[in-house]
Every structure is written in structure tokens, then in C-alpha cells.
């Protein structure tokens, strides 16, 4: 239990570092806004020079208090730790890449020169990957993530899709400050990349498959899957239409990453087994996702 908790926090920490690097190194220097509180914090920074890390921390306090009731204290504890870690990381990285210009004013170092499009691609990918790692570990970076996770808790809707609807409005505010169509387009490209990376990583990790297995050694295969993969097995009675022989059919639900091990077990026990594997839209229940309300 403690080992799993430590590993979970470690994954959240890695995700936060990846997110902070993408946001601070490839977004802020190029006036590219991301969505949510991070985007609002960037707007405040561009308009006033107030460090994005401080406004990010302040805005998130109220949202974390709201999430205490809807998402529980464990989630909120992770979110508080994550919010502080992100604020600290952004502040540290921002201080490190800040340089003094010829006119004596401070400005952020541009990692890829004047290639704004490359910055929005790299920044969007890093932000999306970092957020996906955090979500898979059961954490949150705060902000609109909290609202999105609350919605997906009760509704069967894509996490990235919910974030997209909320972030489109926030990103649109950048035009009011910069009055630059190129910057606005770059912001939306970054948002699109980030959302799709989140969906790809999160949905890929949660994707499940269904096995249908017909074998004379069905009991050995069922026992091996139960012991080594730790997945439940359902046995159905079947009959071949042509041969009229009675056969037992195994039905197994598993995570997609477990399919390779299941195939190996079947091949070792009965290479002549008849096996089908199909992707399933969603699996809810013990060992998989919780059944959503509404």
C-alpha cells in the first residue's frame, strides 16, 4: 500500500516536471497561452509581469477547496501537493531562463530561436504528456483539470474533450491582450496538440480488450490467466454447429497491455487453441473503471 502510494506520487512528480518545462520554456517566452489556470496566469504575467507561479498558486487555492467535496480528500491532497510543486517548478525554471536584454529589461530566453510554430508544437506535446501522466497517477495540476475530472466522474465523456471546451474560451482571451491573429492561431494549435496527446496517452493506458478462447485445455488456460494475469475468467457452454461437439468457451476481459502475456500463456498451454481478441469501448467494474453516475 505504502509502496504503491510512493510510486503514485513519483509518477505525479515526473508528470509535473514535464508539464512545467513545456509551459515555462516553450509557452511563456513566445506569448503562447495554454488553457485553464495556466493560461490565465500567463495572461497576468504578460499584462503585469507578475510571476505566473504566484498567480497559478493563488487561483488554485479556491478550486482545490471546491474539489474537496466532489473528488474527496485524497485527490485534493495530491492536487495541493501538485499545485505547490508546479508553482515551485515554474518559478524555478522561469528564474533560470530569465535574461537581461540590451535595454536592461528582463525577458525569457527563447529555446528554439524565433521558430514560434516549433515552440507551440513542443510545448503542446510536453504539456499534454505531463498532464496525462499526472491524470493516470490519480492526481491533478489543479485549475480546470479539477472541473474536467469532476465532469468525467459523473459522465461518460472524454477527459480531453471536456478540457477542450473550457480552454477554448480562455485561450481566446489572448487576442484581447495581444491583438495578434498569428499568436491566437499558435495558441489554438498548442491547445489542440495538448488535448490530443492527453486523450491518446490516457485512453491508450485504459483501453481494454475481450478474449474469446476455445480450447480442449480450457481449465488450464483459465487457471493460468487467473493466477498470472490476475483477471477473472467466465466459462460458457458452447456447441459446434457442424461437429455437434460440446465445448467450453472462455471469456476474458483484460487491459490491452496484458494481452501479450495472455497470448503467451495460451500458446504455451495449447498452441491449437482458437482465440479472438477485440477492443471494447469501455469496461466498468472491479479491476477496471468505476460505473459513472447519470
C-alpha positions, 0 to 999 in steps of 0.5 A, spaced: 500 500 500 505 504 502 509 502 496 504 503 491 502 510 494 510 512 493 510 510 486 503 514 485 506 520 487 513 519 483 509 518 477 505 525 479 512 528 480 515 526 473 508 528 470 509 535 473 516 536 471 514 535 464 508 539 464 512 545 467 518 545 462 513 545 456 509 551 459 515 555 462 520 554 456 516 553 450 509 557 452 511 563 456 517 566 452 513 566 445 506 569 448 503 562 447 497 561 452 495 554 454 488 553 457 485 553 464 489 556 470 495 556 466 493 560 461 490 565 465 496 566 469 500 567 463 495 572 461 497 576 468 504 575 467 504 578 460 499 584 462 503 585 469 509 581 469 507 578 475 510 571 476 505 566 473 507 561 479 504 566 484 498 567 480 497 559 478 498 558 486 493 563 488 487 561 483 488 554 485 487 555 492 479 556 491 478 550 486 482 545 490 477 547 496 471 546 491 474 539 489 474 537 496 467 535 496 466 532 489 473 528 488 474 527 496 480 528 500 485 524 497 485 527 490 485 534 493 491 532 497 495 530 491 492 536 487 495 541 493 501 537 493 501 538 485 499 545 485 505 547 490 510 543 486 508 546 479 508 553 482 515 551 485 517 548 478 515 554 474 518 559 478 524 555 478 525 554 471 522 561 469 528 564 474 533 560 470 531 562 463 530 569 465 535 574 461 537 581 461 536 584 454 540 590 451 535 595 454 536 592 461 529 589 461 528 582 463 525 577 458 525 569 457 530 566 453 527 563 447 529 555 446 528 554 439 530 561 436 524 565 433 521 558 430 514 560 434 510 554 430 516 549 433 515 552 440 507 551 440 508 544 437 513 542 443 510 545 448 503 542 446 506 535 446 510 536 453 504 539 456 499 534 454 504 528 456 505 531 463 498 532 464 496 525 462 501 522 466 499 526 472 491 524 470 493 516 470 497 517 477 490 519 480 492 526 481 491 533 478 495 540 476 489 543 479 485 549 475 480 546 470 483 539 470 479 539 477 472 541 473 474 536 467 475 530 472 469 532 476 465 532 469 468 525 467 466 522 474 459 523 473 459 522 465 461 518 460 465 523 456 472 524 454 477 527 459 480 531 453 474 533 450 471 536 456 478 540 457 477 542 450 471 546 451 473 550 457 480 552 454 477 554 448 474 560 451 480 562 455 485 561 450 481 566 446 482 571 451 489 572 448 487 576 442 484 581 447 491 582 450 495 581 444 491 583 438 495 578 434 491 573 429 498 569 428 499 568 436 491 566 437 492 561 431 499 558 435 495 558 441 489 554 438 494 549 435 498 548 442 491 547 445 489 542 440 496 538 440 495 538 448 488 535 448 490 530 443 496 527 446 492 527 453 486 523 450 491 518 446 496 517 452 490 516 457 485 512 453 491 508 450 493 506 458 485 504 459 483 501 453 481 494 454 480 488 450 475 481 450 478 474 449 474 469 446 478 462 447 476 455 445 480 450 447 480 442 449 485 445 455 480 450 457 481 449 465 488 450 464 488 456 460 483 459 465 487 457 471 493 460 468 490 467 466 487 467 473 493 466 477 498 470 472 494 475 469 490 476 475 483 477 471 477 473 472 475 468 467 467 466 465 466 459 462 460 458 457 457 452 454 458 452 447 456 447 441 459 446 434 454 447 429 457 442 424 461 437 429 455 437 434 461 437 439 460 440 446 465 445 448 467 450 453 468 457 451 472 462 455 471 469 456 476 474 458 476 481 459 483 484 460 487 491 459 490 491 452 497 491 455 496 484 458 494 481 452 501 479 450 502 475 456 495 472 455 497 470 448 503 467 451 500 463 456 495 460 451 500 458 446 504 455 451 498 451 454 495 449 447 498 452 441 491 449 437 487 453 441 482 458 437 482 465 440 479 472 438 481 478 441 477 485 440 477 492 443 471 494 447 469 501 448 469 501 455 469 496 461 466 498 468 467 494 474 472 491 479 479 491 476 477 496 471 473 503 471 468 505 476 460 505 473 459 513 472 453 516 475 447 519 470 
